[in-house]
């Protein structure tokens, strides 16, 4: 009947009980956090593989990942059963899409922190909401989301130059040129998500400690 609620009630539930639509809305943000947590655990497992390839000690891996020594030992034992591939290339100047997306992500995170430090107000940077959504697993690195992040970063750089370090603009120009004509696949077995995470952190480190 027109005007009446069309929400589906859970079969067998008493009148006035929680509807399925209400439950979906209530659990939406919870499910996002759970999915993001699962993805981060998978990413950490892949990062441990990278550390093993680099020959790092279990103590060092445990400290960096904030995991227990026995948990790290299980990971290391599992990965060493197979012939380890060569260590990944960690040079900043690589041109496949995941690496460039990771660099853009790292640059955006540095912009957010730099703007907040200057203006003492969270969420001031145009790209802040996008960066926080990526951190919560609500934004993926789809072509549309990458284009959106590029526009937001460009807007921050345009409006806040010369307030931001010059290295930010230089990094964006190189990343942007690469994203316009990227090499879609890299000669590596490292998953795209791990390459993004590595590039993100390496880009942030380079911006914080320019040579």
VENHUGI-V591515 format. One line per field, one symbol per residue. ss: DSSP state (H for helix, E for strand, C for the rest). burial: 1 if it has 24 or more other C-alpha atoms within 12 Angstrom, else 0. A space follows every 10 residues. Layout:
BEGIN
ss=???
burial=???
END
This chain:
BEGIN
ss=CCCCCCCCEC CCCCCCCCEH HHHHHHHHHH HHHHHHHHHH HHHHHHHHHH HHHCCCCHHH HHHHHCCCHH HHHHHHHHHC CCCCCCCCCC CCCCCEHHHH HHHHHHHHHH HHHHHHHHHC CCCCCCCHHH HHHHHCCCCC CCHHHHHHHH HHHHHHHHHH CCCCCHHHHH HHHHHHHHHH CCECCCCCCC CHHHHHHHHH HHHHHHHHCC C
burial=0000000000 0000000000 0000000000 0000000000 0011111111 1110000100 1100100000 0100110000 0000000101 0101111111 1111111111 1111100000 0001111101 1001100101 1000010111 0111011001 0001001110 1101110110 0000000001 1111111111 1111001000 0
END
